[in-house]
Amino acid sequence: MVVNKTVELVKLWGAYEENYPNNSLEDFFRHQLAAKAKPEKHVMPEGKLIPDINGRLVILLRRIGKFHIAYSNKALENTGLVQMEEFGILVTIYNAKNPIKSEVIYNSIMELSSGTNMLSRMKKRGLVTEYTDKEDKRIKRLEVTKKGAEVLFKAKDHVMKVAHMMVHDLSDNDKQLCIQLLSPIDKRFTGAFQRQKNKSIEEIYLENMA
């Protein structure tokens, strides 16, 4: 039985390599996993708009993201934080030690005005402090206060519990595969998002599809 499975695997690899000679073993394994997932047949109902495979994937990610934000915001009640964006900002500042204010806001994928207002509210609550860079007076740096660190670590346990709940149905291997598949998308847009802010959607589309 083991020999038969080995022969079957070699045959599958041979057929794949013939069509994709420059691809790696990782590409082959992903191809096999994708082949097992039979595409759903969607009949377009008259008078309705049904998304294609691209739309279905993005909608799925967005819905999961909304569930996560809703549950996380509930978990943050009585921790000293109001919403997940505040938790993300505190984590960024804590990990970067004394980051530049604008970098913290952009890393959180927020508009400068919205991020500035949120940081202002967090400063008033004593969670972060802001000070002028010693070498460049134009630069503002941020630091987590003692109170902010206490709030951060109190909230962390609640946030991690929600994250665990959200992906409880997946094995660790499935989670690693999801991270591997989606990380390149995150990396690409992280590098392009701020640069493309003032461009039209047509320009953004062409640049990303090039």
Buried (B, 14 or more C-beta within 10 A) or exposed (E): EEEEEEEEEEEBBEEBEEEEEEEEEEEBEBBEEEEEEEEEEEEEEEEEEEEEEEEEEEEEEEEEEEEBBEBBBEBBEEBBBBEBBBBBBBBBBBEBEEBBBBBBBBBBEBEEEEBBEBBEEBBEBEBBBEEEEEEEEEBBBBBBBEEBBBBBEBBBEBBEEBBEEBBEEEEEEEEEBEEEEEEEEEEEEEEBEBEBEEEEEEEBEEEEEE
